[in-house]
Each structure stands twice: as structure tokens, then as C-alpha cells.
Amino acid sequence: MIRVSVFYPSSEGSTFDHAYYKATHVPLAMKAWSPTSTQIDVGINGPYVAAVHMTFDSMDTFQAGMGSPLTGDVMADVANYTNITPVMQIAEVIEA
């Protein structure tokens, strides 16, 4: 299993609409990419104002999702909720 995390670093002058992100953007991404699970973080303390974590069965299923015709819509929608350049991390999930 892999986890794709998208982090939004906090910086002076950055803006982020958490309500829009939860109600519109993340559901659009879920429709486009069909992750097995999705969690949203609202930053309280630390270097990020928000993050989303999506799990996929494999790198192949994630890459297939990224090939969705809706991926362009997901990327274009970023400007509707933030002026932050997101940072992505892909990790293998290892159970403890």
C-alpha cells in the first residue's frame, strides 16, 4: 500500500480556504483518483496549514488514477482555495 500526501506549507501572506478544500476540492480529487481512503489535516501547530493523505493499493493504482481525465480539473482547482504551492510525498505504508 502507498500513501500520497500533499502538504501546504505555511508562509507569510499565504491563504487557504479549509471549507472549500473539504467540501469541493478533496471530493473532486477522490472522484478523479479513487483512493482507498482519504484523511484531511487542518494544521494547528507546525510548518503546514493543511494536508491530505490518500492511500492506494499500489503505485500502479495511483498512477492509473493520475491518468484520469479529471486530473486537469483537480490541478486547475487549486487556485480556488489557496495561493500556496503544495508539496507532495509518496510513501510506502508499513504496518507497525
Secondary structure, 3 states (H helix, E strand, C coil): CEEEEEEEECCCCCCECHHHHHHHHHHHHHHHHCCCEEEEEECCCCCEEEEEEEEECCHHHHHHHHCCCCHHHHHHHHHHCECCCCEEEEEECCCC
